[in-house]
Amino acid sequence: VVSTQSTGGSGEKKTAILFLLCGILSTFLAMIDVQINETWTMEYVACLFGFTAIAATFAHIYLYTSELAPTSHRGMIMSLSSCSARVGSFIGTYINLLYDLTD
């Protein structure tokens, strides 16, 4: 909902870049060690904001892919896009294991 509402007049690419920049900004904000209250820290808030921005970017790019594809090829392109996203999410969980192997 956030990604489709924010494309108003700015265009698809600029909106995706905006969400990615918000994710990068939240990564840098997560490095600050500030206690907001008893349970919340700046790291928690920044990670929540960053996760939301990256999820909005993913949804936005997924919808933008369907607009780029011609009608005759749209089904195949969307299934390849979905498949590569699932493979990426599967491989992403093993990055820490690769880090432990190289360390």
N, CA, C and O atoms as a GROMACS GRO file, in nm:
protein
  412
    1VAL      N    1   0.083  -0.118   0.000
    1VAL     CA    2   0.000   0.000   0.000
    1VAL      C    3   0.088   0.125   0.000
    1VAL      O    4   0.061   0.221  -0.072
    2VAL      N    5   0.194   0.123   0.080
    2VAL     CA    6   0.282   0.240   0.089
    2VAL      C    7   0.351   0.265  -0.043
    2VAL      O    8   0.361   0.379  -0.088
    3SER      N    9   0.400   0.159  -0.107
    3SER     CA   10   0.476   0.177  -0.230
    3SER      C   11   0.388   0.221  -0.346
    3SER      O   12   0.433   0.297  -0.431
    4THR      N   13   0.262   0.176  -0.352
    4THR     CA   14   0.176   0.216  -0.462
    4THR      C   15   0.125   0.358  -0.442
    4THR      O   16   0.100   0.428  -0.540
    5GLN      N   17   0.108   0.401  -0.320
    5GLN     CA   18   0.060   0.536  -0.295
    5GLN      C   19   0.169   0.640  -0.314
    5GLN      O   20   0.139   0.756  -0.345
    6SER      N   21   0.293   0.603  -0.296
    6SER     CA   22   0.400   0.701  -0.302
    6SER      C   23   0.451   0.727  -0.443
    6SER      O   24   0.535   0.815  -0.463
    7THR      N   25   0.403   0.651  -0.542
    7THR     CA   26   0.452   0.671  -0.678
    7THR      C   27   0.385   0.789  -0.746
    7THR      O   28   0.428   0.828  -0.854
    8GLY      N   29   0.283   0.846  -0.686
    8GLY     CA   30   0.206   0.958  -0.737
    8GLY      C   31   0.258   1.023  -0.863
    8GLY      O   32   0.211   0.988  -0.972
    9GLY      N   33   0.351   1.115  -0.855
    9GLY     CA   34   0.404   1.181  -0.972
    9GLY      C   35   0.554   1.167  -0.984
    9GLY      O   36   0.615   1.224  -1.075
   10SER      N   37   0.615   1.092  -0.893
   10SER     CA   38   0.761   1.086  -0.893
   10SER      C   39   0.817   0.978  -0.983
   10SER      O   40   0.935   0.984  -1.018
   11GLY      N   41   0.739   0.880  -1.022
   11GLY     CA   42   0.788   0.775  -1.110
   11GLY      C   43   0.829   0.651  -1.033
   11GLY      O   44   0.851   0.655  -0.912
   12GLU      N   45   0.839   0.543  -1.105
   12GLU     CA   46   0.866   0.413  -1.044
   12GLU      C   47   1.010   0.402  -0.994
   12GLU      O   48   1.033   0.355  -0.882
   13LYS      N   49   1.105   0.444  -1.075
   13LYS     CA   50   1.245   0.429  -1.038
   13LYS      C   51   1.282   0.516  -0.918
   13LYS      O   52   1.354   0.473  -0.829
   14LYS      N   53   1.232   0.639  -0.917
   14LYS     CA   54   1.264   0.728  -0.806
   14LYS      C   55   1.205   0.678  -0.675
   14LYS      O   56   1.265   0.696  -0.569
   15THR      N   57   1.088   0.617  -0.682
   15THR     CA   58   1.027   0.563  -0.560
   15THR      C   59   1.106   0.445  -0.507
   15THR      O   60   1.127   0.433  -0.386
   16ALA      N   61   1.152   0.358  -0.597
   16ALA     CA   62   1.234   0.244  -0.553
   16ALA      C   63   1.364   0.292  -0.492
   16ALA      O   64   1.410   0.238  -0.391
   17ILE      N   65   1.425   0.393  -0.552
   17ILE     CA   66   1.549   0.448  -0.498
   17ILE      C   67   1.524   0.512  -0.362
   17ILE      O   68   1.607   0.499  -0.272
   18LEU      N   69   1.412   0.580  -0.346
   18LEU     CA   70   1.379   0.642  -0.217
   18LEU      C   71   1.367   0.537  -0.107
   18LEU      O   72   1.420   0.556   0.002
   19PHE      N   73   1.298   0.427  -0.135
   19PHE     CA   74   1.284   0.321  -0.035
   19PHE      C   75   1.417   0.255  -0.004
   19PHE      O   76   1.445   0.222   0.111
   20LEU      N   77   1.500   0.235  -0.105
   20LEU     CA   78   1.632   0.177  -0.080
   20LEU      C   79   1.719   0.271   0.004
   20LEU      O   80   1.793   0.225   0.091
   21LEU      N   81   1.710   0.400  -0.022
   21LEU     CA   82   1.786   0.496   0.059
   21LEU      C   83   1.736   0.498   0.204
   21LEU      O   84   1.816   0.515   0.296
   22CYS      N   85   1.606   0.481   0.223
   22CYS     CA   86   1.553   0.472   0.360
   22CYS      C   87   1.608   0.348   0.430
   22CYS      O   88   1.638   0.353   0.550
   23GLY      N   89   1.620   0.238   0.358
   23GLY     CA   90   1.678   0.117   0.416
   23GLY      C   91   1.824   0.136   0.453
   23GLY      O   92   1.868   0.090   0.557
   24ILE      N   93   1.900   0.205   0.366
   24ILE     CA   94   2.041   0.232   0.395
   24ILE      C   95   2.054   0.326   0.514
   24ILE      O   96   2.139   0.305   0.601
   25LEU      N   97   1.971   0.428   0.520
   25LEU     CA   98   1.973   0.521   0.633
   25LEU      C   99   1.943   0.449   0.764
   25LEU      O  100   2.007   0.476   0.866
   26SER      N  101   1.847   0.358   0.761
   26SER     CA  102   1.815   0.286   0.884
   26SER      C  103   1.928   0.195   0.928
   26SER      O  104   1.945   0.169   1.047
   27THR      N  105   2.007   0.145   0.832
   27THR     CA  106   2.124   0.064   0.868
   27THR      C  107   2.224   0.148   0.946
   27THR      O  108   2.282   0.101   1.045
   28PHE      N  109   2.246   0.270   0.902
   28PHE     CA  110   2.338   0.358   0.975
   28PHE      C  111   2.281   0.402   1.109
   28PHE      O  112   2.355   0.418   1.206
   29LEU      N  113   2.150   0.421   1.116
   29LEU     CA  114   2.088   0.458   1.244
   29LEU      C  115   2.093   0.344   1.344
   29LEU      O  116   2.095   0.368   1.465
   30ALA      N  117   2.095   0.220   1.296
   30ALA     CA  118   2.100   0.106   1.387
   30ALA      C  119   2.234   0.096   1.459
   30ALA      O  120   2.245   0.026   1.559
   31MET      N  121   2.336   0.163   1.409
   31MET     CA  122   2.468   0.160   1.473
   31MET      C  123   2.474   0.247   1.598
   31MET      O  124   2.563   0.229   1.681
   32ILE      N  125   2.382   0.341   1.610
   32ILE     CA  126   2.383   0.433   1.725
   32ILE      C  127   2.329   0.358   1.847
   32ILE      O  128   2.224   0.295   1.841
   33ASP      N  129   2.402   0.366   1.957
   33ASP     CA  130   2.364   0.296   2.080
   33ASP      C  131   2.291   0.393   2.173
   33ASP      O  132   2.352   0.453   2.262
   34VAL      N  133   2.160   0.407   2.150
   34VAL     CA  134   2.077   0.497   2.230
   34VAL      C  135   1.960   0.418   2.286
   34VAL      O  136   1.892   0.346   2.212
   35GLN      N  137   1.937   0.430   2.414
   35GLN     CA  138   1.823   0.365   2.479
   35GLN      C  139   1.706   0.462   2.478
   35GLN      O  140   1.715   0.569   2.538
   36ILE      N  141   1.595   0.429   2.410
   36ILE     CA  142   1.479   0.517   2.402
   36ILE      C  143   1.395   0.504   2.528
   36ILE      O  144   1.362   0.605   2.591
   37ASN      N  145   1.360   0.382   2.566
   37ASN     CA  146   1.296   0.356   2.696
   37ASN      C  147   1.344   0.219   2.743
   37ASN      O  148   1.446   0.170   2.696
   38GLU      N  149   1.271   0.156   2.835
   38GLU     CA  150   1.319   0.030   2.893
   38GLU      C  151   1.336  -0.081   2.790
   38GLU      O  152   1.431  -0.159   2.799
   39THR      N  153   1.246  -0.089   2.694
   39THR     CA  154   1.249  -0.200   2.600
   39THR      C  155   1.296  -0.162   2.460
   39THR      O  156   1.342  -0.249   2.386
   40TRP      N  157   1.284  -0.038   2.422
   40TRP     CA  158   1.317   0.005   2.286
   40TRP      C  159   1.452   0.075   2.282
   40TRP      O  160   1.482   0.160   2.365
   41THR      N  161   1.531   0.037   2.183
   41THR     CA  162   1.656   0.106   2.156
   41THR      C  163   1.651   0.160   2.013
   41THR      O  164   1.561   0.128   1.936
   42MET      N  165   1.749   0.243   1.980
   42MET     CA  166   1.755   0.297   1.845
   42MET      C  167   1.774   0.185   1.743
   42MET      O  168   1.727   0.195   1.630
   43GLU      N  169   1.844   0.080   1.784
   43GLU     CA  170   1.867  -0.033   1.693
   43GLU      C  171   1.735  -0.100   1.656
   43GLU      O  172   1.713  -0.132   1.539
   44TYR      N  173   1.647  -0.123   1.754
   44TYR     CA  174   1.518  -0.185   1.726
   44TYR      C  175   1.434  -0.100   1.632
   44TYR      O  176   1.377  -0.150   1.536
   45VAL      N  177   1.427   0.029   1.660
   45VAL     CA  178   1.345   0.119   1.578
   45VAL      C  179   1.400   0.128   1.436
   45VAL      O  180   1.324   0.124   1.340
   46ALA      N  181   1.532   0.140   1.423
   46ALA     CA  182   1.592   0.150   1.291
   46ALA      C  183   1.576   0.021   1.212
   46ALA      O  184   1.553   0.025   1.091
   47CYS      N  185   1.588  -0.093   1.278
   47CYS     CA  186   1.570  -0.220   1.209
   47CYS      C  187   1.425  -0.239   1.165
   47CYS      O  188   1.399  -0.293   1.057
   48LEU      N  189   1.331  -0.196   1.246
   48LEU     CA  190   1.190  -0.204   1.208
   48LEU      C  191   1.162  -0.114   1.088
   48LEU      O  192   1.093  -0.155   0.995
   49PHE      N  193   1.215   0.007   1.091
   49PHE     CA  194   1.199   0.100   0.980
   49PHE      C  195   1.267   0.048   0.854
   49PHE      O  196   1.212   0.058   0.745
   50GLY      N  197   1.386  -0.007   0.868
   50GLY     CA  198   1.460  -0.060   0.755
   50GLY      C  199   1.391  -0.180   0.692
   50GLY      O  200   1.386  -0.192   0.570
   51PHE      N  201   1.339  -0.270   0.776
   51PHE     CA  202   1.268  -0.386   0.724
   51PHE      C  203   1.144  -0.344   0.646
   51PHE      O  204   1.114  -0.401   0.542
   52THR      N  205   1.073  -0.245   0.697
   52THR     CA  206   0.955  -0.195   0.627
   52THR      C  207   0.993  -0.132   0.493
   52THR      O  208   0.924  -0.152   0.394
   53ALA      N  209   1.102  -0.056   0.491
   53ALA     CA  210   1.146   0.007   0.366
   53ALA      C  211   1.190  -0.096   0.263
   53ALA      O  212   1.157  -0.083   0.146
   54ILE      N  213   1.263  -0.198   0.305
   54ILE     CA  214   1.309  -0.300   0.212
   54ILE      C  215   1.192  -0.384   0.162
   54ILE      O  216   1.189  -0.422   0.045
   55ALA      N  217   1.094  -0.414   0.249
   55ALA     CA  218   0.976  -0.489   0.206
   55ALA      C  219   0.894  -0.408   0.106
   55ALA      O  220   0.841  -0.462   0.009
   56ALA      N  221   0.884  -0.276   0.129
   56ALA     CA  222   0.813  -0.190   0.034
   56ALA      C  223   0.887  -0.183  -0.099
   56ALA      O  224   0.824  -0.179  -0.205
   57THR      N  225   1.020  -0.182  -0.095
   57THR     CA  226   1.098  -0.182  -0.218
   57THR      C  227   1.076  -0.310  -0.296
   57THR      O  228   1.058  -0.306  -0.417
   58PHE      N  229   1.077  -0.423  -0.226
   58PHE     CA  230   1.055  -0.551  -0.293
   58PHE      C  231   0.917  -0.556  -0.358
   58PHE      O  232   0.905  -0.598  -0.473
   59ALA      N  233   0.815  -0.512  -0.287
   59ALA     CA  234   0.680  -0.512  -0.343
   59ALA      C  235   0.669  -0.418  -0.462
   59ALA      O  236   0.604  -0.449  -0.562
   60HIS      N  237   0.733  -0.304  -0.450
   60HIS     CA  238   0.729  -0.204  -0.558
   60HIS      C  239   0.799  -0.256  -0.683
   60HIS      O  240   0.746  -0.241  -0.793
   61ILE      N  241   0.915  -0.315  -0.668
   61ILE     CA  242   0.988  -0.367  -0.784
   61ILE      C  243   0.915  -0.486  -0.844
   61ILE      O  244   0.917  -0.503  -0.966
   62TYR      N  245   0.851  -0.567  -0.763
   62TYR     CA  246   0.774  -0.681  -0.814
   62TYR      C  247   0.658  -0.631  -0.901
   62TYR      O  248   0.631  -0.687  -1.007
   63LEU      N  249   0.589  -0.526  -0.855
   63LEU     CA  250   0.480  -0.470  -0.935
   63LEU      C  251   0.531  -0.398  -1.059
   63LEU      O  252   0.468  -0.403  -1.165
   64TYR      N  253   0.645  -0.333  -1.047
   64TYR     CA  254   0.705  -0.262  -1.160
   64TYR      C  255   0.750  -0.359  -1.269
   64TYR      O  256   0.744  -0.325  -1.387
   65THR      N  257   0.794  -0.478  -1.231
   65THR     CA  258   0.833  -0.580  -1.327
   65THR      C  259   0.715  -0.620  -1.414
   65THR      O  260   0.731  -0.640  -1.535
   66SER      N  261   0.597  -0.632  -1.355
   66SER     CA  262   0.479  -0.670  -1.435
   66SER      C  263   0.440  -0.561  -1.533
   66SER      O  264   0.383  -0.592  -1.638
   67GLU      N  265   0.469  -0.436  -1.504
   67GLU     CA  266   0.438  -0.328  -1.598
   67GLU      C  267   0.537  -0.325  -1.714
   67GLU      O  268   0.501  -0.283  -1.824
   68LEU      N  269   0.660  -0.368  -1.692
   68LEU     CA  270   0.760  -0.366  -1.798
   68LEU      C  271   0.742  -0.479  -1.899
   68LEU      O  272   0.777  -0.463  -2.016
   69ALA      N  273   0.687  -0.590  -1.856
   69ALA     CA  274   0.678  -0.709  -1.941
   69ALA      C  275   0.562  -0.695  -2.040
   69ALA      O  276   0.454  -0.647  -2.005
   70PRO      N  277   0.584  -0.738  -2.164
   70PRO     CA  278   0.473  -0.740  -2.258
   70PRO      C  279   0.371  -0.847  -2.218
   70PRO      O  280   0.404  -0.943  -2.148
   71THR      N  281   0.249  -0.831  -2.262
   71THR     CA  282   0.141  -0.919  -2.220
   71THR      C  283   0.167  -1.065  -2.256
   71THR      O  284   0.132  -1.154  -2.179
   72SER      N  285   0.227  -1.090  -2.370
   72SER     CA  286   0.248  -1.227  -2.414
   72SER      C  287   0.354  -1.300  -2.332
   72SER      O  288   0.355  -1.423  -2.327
   73HIS      N  289   0.442  -1.226  -2.266
   73HIS     CA  290   0.551  -1.287  -2.188
   73HIS      C  291   0.537  -1.263  -2.036
   73HIS      O  292   0.623  -1.306  -1.959
   74ARG      N  293   0.432  -1.196  -1.994
   74ARG     CA  294   0.420  -1.153  -1.855
   74ARG      C  295   0.418  -1.269  -1.757
   74ARG      O  296   0.479  -1.261  -1.651
   75GLY      N  297   0.349  -1.376  -1.789
   75GLY     CA  298   0.341  -1.490  -1.698
   75GLY      C  299   0.476  -1.554  -1.673
   75GLY      O  300   0.510  -1.586  -1.559
   76MET      N  301   0.553  -1.574  -1.780
   76MET     CA  302   0.685  -1.635  -1.766
   76MET      C  303   0.780  -1.544  -1.690
   76MET      O  304   0.856  -1.591  -1.605
   77ILE      N  305   0.776  -1.415  -1.717
   77ILE     CA  306   0.865  -1.320  -1.650
   77ILE      C  307   0.831  -1.309  -1.502
   77ILE      O  308   0.920  -1.303  -1.418
   78MET      N  309   0.702  -1.307  -1.469
   78MET     CA  310   0.664  -1.297  -1.329
   78MET      C  311   0.697  -1.426  -1.253
   78MET      O  312   0.733  -1.420  -1.136
   79SER      N  313   0.685  -1.542  -1.319
   79SER     CA  314   0.721  -1.665  -1.250
   79SER      C  315   0.872  -1.675  -1.229
   79SER      O  316   0.917  -1.724  -1.126
   80LEU      N  317   0.952  -1.627  -1.326
   80LEU     CA  318   1.096  -1.624  -1.307
   80LEU      C  319   1.136  -1.526  -1.196
   80LEU      O  320   1.228  -1.552  -1.119
   81SER      N  321   1.066  -1.414  -1.190
   81SER     CA  322   1.092  -1.315  -1.085
   81SER      C  323   1.060  -1.373  -0.947
   81SER      O  324   1.136  -1.356  -0.852
   82SER      N  325   0.948  -1.440  -0.938
   82SER     CA  326   0.909  -1.501  -0.810
   82SER      C  327   1.004  -1.612  -0.771
   82SER      O  328   1.040  -1.626  -0.654
   83CYS      N  329   1.045  -1.692  -0.868
   83CYS     CA  330   1.138  -1.802  -0.840
   83CYS      C  331   1.273  -1.750  -0.793
   83CYS      O  332   1.330  -1.803  -0.698
   84SER      N  333   1.324  -1.647  -0.859
   84SER     CA  334   1.454  -1.593  -0.817
   84SER      C  335   1.445  -1.527  -0.680
   84SER      O  336   1.543  -1.529  -0.605
   85ALA      N  337   1.331  -1.469  -0.647
   85ALA     CA  338   1.314  -1.410  -0.514
   85ALA      C  339   1.314  -1.519  -0.407
   85ALA      O  340   1.372  -1.501  -0.300
   86ARG      N  341   1.252  -1.630  -0.436
   86ARG     CA  342   1.250  -1.740  -0.339
   86ARG      C  343   1.387  -1.804  -0.323
   86ARG      O  344   1.427  -1.841  -0.213
   87VAL      N  345   1.459  -1.818  -0.434
   87VAL     CA  346   1.595  -1.872  -0.425
   87VAL      C  347   1.683  -1.777  -0.345
   87VAL      O  348   1.764  -1.822  -0.263
   88GLY      N  349   1.669  -1.647  -0.368
   88GLY     CA  350   1.747  -1.548  -0.293
   88GLY      C  351   1.715  -1.551  -0.145
   88GLY      O  352   1.805  -1.537  -0.062
   89SER      N  353   1.588  -1.567  -0.109
   89SER     CA  354   1.553  -1.573   0.033
   89SER      C  355   1.602  -1.703   0.096
   89SER      O  356   1.634  -1.706   0.215
   90PHE      N  357   1.608  -1.809   0.019
   90PHE     CA  358   1.661  -1.935   0.071
   90PHE      C  359   1.812  -1.926   0.093
   90PHE      O  360   1.863  -1.970   0.196
   91ILE      N  361   1.883  -1.868  -0.002
   91ILE     CA  362   2.029  -1.856   0.009
   91ILE      C  363   2.067  -1.755   0.117
   91ILE      O  364   2.170  -1.770   0.182
   92GLY      N  365   1.985  -1.653   0.136
   92GLY     CA  366   2.016  -1.548   0.232
   92GLY      C  367   2.028  -1.598   0.375
   92GLY      O  368   2.100  -1.538   0.455
   93THR      N  369   1.960  -1.706   0.408
   93THR     CA  370   1.968  -1.758   0.545
   93THR      C  371   2.101  -1.826   0.573
   93THR      O  372   2.137  -1.847   0.689
   94TYR      N  373   2.175  -1.861   0.469
   94TYR     CA  374   2.301  -1.931   0.487
   94TYR      C  375   2.423  -1.839   0.481
   94TYR      O  376   2.536  -1.888   0.483
   95ILE      N  377   2.402  -1.709   0.475
   95ILE     CA  378   2.514  -1.615   0.467
   95ILE      C  379   2.596  -1.621   0.596
   95ILE      O  380   2.719  -1.615   0.590
   96ASN      N  381   2.532  -1.633   0.710
   96ASN     CA  382   2.606  -1.642   0.836
   96ASN      C  383   2.692  -1.767   0.841
   96ASN      O  384   2.800  -1.765   0.899
   97LEU      N  385   2.645  -1.876   0.782
   97LEU     CA  386   2.728  -1.997   0.779
   97LEU      C  387   2.852  -1.976   0.693
   97LEU      O  388   2.959  -2.026   0.726
   98LEU      N  389   2.837  -1.905   0.583
   98LEU     CA  390   2.953  -1.875   0.500
   98LEU      C  391   3.052  -1.786   0.573
   98LEU      O  392   3.174  -1.801   0.558
   99TYR      N  393   3.001  -1.693   0.652
   99TYR     CA  394   3.088  -1.605   0.730
   99TYR      C  395   3.167  -1.686   0.833
   99TYR      O  396   3.286  -1.662   0.854
  100ASP      N  397   3.101  -1.782   0.896
  100ASP     CA  398   3.169  -1.866   0.995
  100ASP      C  399   3.277  -1.954   0.929
  100ASP      O  400   3.379  -1.984   0.992
  101LEU      N  401   3.254  -1.995   0.806
  101LEU     CA  402   3.354  -2.078   0.737
  101LEU      C  403   3.479  -1.998   0.700
  101LEU      O  404   3.590  -2.051   0.704
  102THR      N  405   3.460  -1.872   0.666
  102THR     CA  406   3.575  -1.792   0.624
  102THR      C  407   3.649  -1.729   0.742
  102THR      O  408   3.762  -1.684   0.726
  103ASP      N  409   3.588  -1.727   0.856
  103ASP     CA  410   3.650  -1.662   0.973
  103ASP      C  411   3.744  -1.754   1.046
  103ASP      O  412   3.803  -1.714   1.146
   0.00000   0.00000   0.00000
